[in-house]
Amino acid sequence: MSQVEQFIDASSSEPAVRGFLHRPTSSTRDGVVLTHGAGANCQTPLLVGLADALCASGMMVLRYDLPFRQLRPKGPPPPGSAGSDQLGLRSAASSMRKLVSNRVFLGGHSYGGRQATMLAASDAGWAEEEVQGLLLLSYPLHPPKRPHELRTSHFPKILTPGLFIHGERDGFGSIDEMAAALQLIPARTELLPITGAGHELISGKTKNIVAESIAEIFRKFFPQE
């Protein structure tokens, strides 16, 4: 069981860190920040289900709206928003750091996960100090049907361990393509394929099953200290 509440932290960031906080009923030492893809927000069924599953295991979870989504309720991120979205993720991690005493993890679906990897790569010193792991849901390896436009140039600079969750029918990259790309990352990584899933990873019938599977492999990849 968990308690879910609206969360706003305007103490040190612009725009404010806004989202929904899942508090476990038992005491916790670890926290996870989860954010969304380019066309979504933090209310997507995938993020809600995963936040519930992770919180049930005793973790504090913040579902977070990126700065571009706070500025416009619909549509993709405008050109040039990646920098502010990465700063927003950094602020969200700092907000979570105030709430837990041990580890903080950054996670995101598609665009949100990509921004988390780019933040970790661009400031490895900060990431090493403040973020103990990454949870990447449907990393958008390349645009659909354009496999040569790989989004991996920053991978060799990622020193933070990462768990990658990927659907077997994801048009943004096959399982084989993802496995090859992860060889570029010097940190510890693992790839979890989701059978029959596309880029969204879930359907209405599979939300809880997929969320619980991700939470279970997450706990194994990042065992409690």
N, C-alpha and C positions, 0 to 999 in steps of 0.2 A: 504494500500500500504506500501511497505517497500523497503529498499535498501539492497542488498546483496553484500558483499565484502569478499575477502580472508582476513584471520586474522592470524597474527603471533605475538606472544609475547615471545621473547627470553630473557627478562630482568632478570628473576630470577629463571628459571627452566631449567632442562636438562632431556629429550629433550624439545624443545620449545613447547608452546601451539599453535597448528595449527588447523585451521578449517575455517568455514565460518560464518560471523557475519551478522545477520539480524537486521538492524536498522529501527525502526518505524519512520514514517515521523513526528509524533507528539512526544513531549517530553515524556520521560519515567523515572520512578524511580525504576523499578524492572527489573531483568534479570534472564534468564534461561540458564543453560548449558545442552545440550543434547548430549549424546554419544551413541555408537552403540553396536551391539552384537558381538559375537566371530568370526563370519565368514564374517562380513560386515565392512563398514566404514561410515563416517558421511554423505555420499552422498545417502544413502538409501531413497527410496520414502517416507517411514514412517517419518523419521526425517525431510526431506525437507518439507513435507506437514504440519507436526505439527509445525515446526518453522514458516512457513508462517502464520498458523492460530493463533499462540500465538502472533506473531509480529503484526498481524492485530488488536489485542486487545490492543496494545500499549506497549508490552514488548520487551526488547532487548533479542535476542536469539543467542547463540553461538553453532553451530554444531561442535563438537570437535572430532578429531581422537585421540584415546588412544595411549600411547607410543608404545605398541606392534605393532599397525598398522602403525605407523610412521616408524618403523624399517623394516617392511615387508609388501608389498602391498596386499598379499593374505594369506589365511590360518588362522587357529585358533591361539590363544595366546599360546606361548610355556610354558612349565611347569615353575613355579616360577615367572611368569610375573605379578601376581596379585598385589604384593606390589608396583611395579613401576607404574602400571596402577592406583592404588589408589592415589599415589603421584601426578600423572598427573592430576587426577580429582581435587585434592586439588589446584594445580597450576591454573587450568582452572577457578575454583571458585574465586581465587585471581585476575585473569585477569578480570573477570566479575565485581568484586568488584570495580575495577578502573573506570568502565564505567557507573555504576549506583549509585544512591544516597541512595537507600532504601534496598529492599530485594533481595537476591540471592537464586535461587533454583537449585538443582542438579537433573538431570534426565537421564535415559538411558534405552535402549532396551536390554532385556535379560542379557547377561554377563555384559554389561556396567552398567545397573541398579543394578545388584548384587554388583558390585564393589562400587557403590555409597552407598549402605546400609552398606557394610562392613567398608567403611571409616567413615561413621557417627557413627557406633557402636564402632570402635576402638579408636576414639578421640571425645567423646561426648562433651567435653568442647569446642573444636574448632568448631564442628558442630553447637552447640548452639549459638556461637558467629557469625559465618560466613555464615551459611546456614539455611534458614528459612523453607525449605520444600524439600521433595523428590517427584519426579514423576517417577514411576517405570512401565515400559512398558513390559509386558510378563515376569515377574520375573520367572527365571528358578528354580522352587521350588524343583524339583528332575529330574534326567535324565529320558528320556522316558522309560516307562515300568519298572522302578525301584523306585516305590513309597516309599520304606523304606529308601532311601538314601536322606533324607531331608536336604536342605541347609538352615537351620533355627537356627543353634546354636548361632548365633550372634543377633538374633531378640530381645531377652530380654534386650539388651544393646542399642537399638535404641531409642533415646529420641527426634528425629526429626519427625514432622508430615509427613505422607506419603500417597500419592494417588497412588493406584495400578490399572493398566488397564490390563485386562486379557481376552483373547479369550475363548469362551465356548468350543472350540475344541482344546485347547492347550495341546499337549502331554507332556509338562513339568509340568503339574499340572492342576487338575480340579478346577472349581469354588468352589466346596465344600472344597477341600483340601486347596485352598488359603484362604478361609474364616476362616478355623480352624487355619491356620498358623498365620494369622494376630492377633489372640488373644494373641500371645506371645509378641507382641510389646506393650510396655507401653504408647507410644505416640499415638496421635490421628491418625487414619487411615480410609481410605474408599476404597472399592473395586468396580470398575466399570466393569461389564462383557460386552463384545462385542459379540453380537449375531452372531453365525455362523462362527466366526473368529478362525483361528489357531494361531500358535506362531508368525507369521509375522504380524498379526492383520489386514492387508489390502490386497486387490487386486487392480488391476489397476482401476477398476470401483468404488471402495469404498474409495480410498485414501482421497479425500477431505471430504467426509461425516464423516469418522472415525476421521480424524484430527480435524475437527471442533467440533465434539462431545467431544473429549478429551479436547480440549481447553476450551469449555464451562464448563465442570464439574471441570476443573482445576481452572477456575476463581471463581466458586462457593465455592470450597473447600478452596481456598486461596483468599478470597475477598480482593479487593484493600483497602489499609488503608487510 
